[in-house]
Amino acid sequence: MDTATQAAELLKDHRASIDRLDAILVYTLAERFKQTKAVGRLKAEHGLPPSDPDREARQMARLHQLATEADLDPDLAKKFLTFIISEVIRHHEKLQK
């Protein structure tokens, strides 16, 4: 087998792994949003504010630590969590209306 064919096979394997990981990410994110929707409903029912800055700060610190342990750029992890939190708060605000 020549090097181009070997490279093509390796590329195929890497892409298959990436596809599986993408599926895991999507299903995990969907499950996370199911949980945050339940939290949003609970907050709305009990007149609690849609955001919790103290919890968000703890989550950011926790995620920074996890990213560091996982050898992932903490700034990338922070951007990702910031986006997710903003979406969660947006959903919680809609439930308050």
N, C-alpha and C positions, 0 to 999 in steps of 0.2 A: 504494500500500500504506500503510495507516495505521500509526501508531506502535505500537499494541498488536500488530499482525501482525508488524511488524519485530522487536519485542522477543521475540515467541514464536519466530521463526525463529532469532534469535541465541541464545536459551536452548537451543533444540534443538541447535544447533551446539556450544555449550559442553558440553552434556551428552554429546554423542557423543564429544567429545575426552576428557572425564572417564572415560567408559566404556572407551575405548581405553587410557588411562593406568592404570586399575584393572587391566585385563587384564595389562598389562606388569608392574605391581607384583606381581601374584599369581604369574605365571610366573617372574619374577626371584627372588621369595622361595622358590619351590619349588626352583629351581636352587641357591640358596644353601644350603638345608637338605640337599639331596643332597650337597653338598660337605662340610658340617659333619658329616653322618652318617658319611662316609668318614673324616673326621678322628677322630671318636669311636671308630670301630672300630679305627683305627690306635693310638690312645691306649690302648684297652682291651687290645689284643694285646701292647703293650709296657709295660704297667703305669704309664703316664703319668697324671698327675692329670687329672680331667675339666675343670678350669678352669685358665686361665693369666692371672692378674691383671695381669702386665706387658703381655701382648698386648692384653688388654681395655682397659687404660689408653691404650695407643698407638692402638687403634682409636677410642676415644672422642675423643681429641685430633684424629685424622685426620678423623673424621666432623664434628667441630665446625668444622674448617677448610673441609671440603667444603660444609657447610650455609651457612656464611658466604658462600662464593664463589657459591653457588646462590641466595642471597637467601632462604634458608629459616631460620626461627627455630631457632637451635642447641639451645634447650631442647626443642623438639619432636623434633628429630633424636636428641637424647640419650635421651629417653623411648622412642623407637622402637627404638634400638639396645639400650638396657637390657633391654627386653622380649625382643628377639631373643636376646641373649646368655643371658638366664635360661632361655629355652627350650632353647637349644643345650646349656647345662650340664646341664639336667634330662635331656636325651636321652643325654648322655655318661655321666652317673651311672647311668642304667638299663643301659647297655652294660657297665659295670664289674661289675655283679652277676652 
